[in-house]
Amino acid sequence: MQCAEIADVEWDPIEKCSNSREGAELLKANGEETSSLDPRVSFIPTIVINHSQGVQKDILKNLLKEVCKVYTEELPEGCTTS
């Protein structure tokens, strides 16, 4: 609920999804995907960009920069790789 408030998004749809069958199926599917990562996940959060775990310390330090590095289209405003 705190994250929704910080991100200025409605909590009710999130809660509804998390308590639904679809929410349970999404959680299961993402758990299976996490379990299948190679190399295995050594800590949480592990962030995957384009099917790669990349360098987690760099991703956790500056997610936007790491996403911009692999972006294949014209870089949007605010996207920098330096």
Steps between C-alpha positions, in 0.01 A plus 500: 500500500789735580662440160173577321470821696859602426452419128166683500306201368170359623536223758160333451570345155835369627341344806217353291749340259722368779204324661367355173564176315678699227727656764588155634574376146721803427689448827553131416616575144746765618628270776564227244679749273716615792583138591609428142753784478857404419706589690267433793373799696732572792306791649175693471430720319663354191409708197499349151528724193452339157536150650834592662585554864783731394707647781256518789695757699489736200130432438412560864712816507344656187220300337417771246861517377517122455166491314619784275816301417297220342224715349499441124277785384573871503573585861208675669549827684666440835677185382875515530773237481778709652 
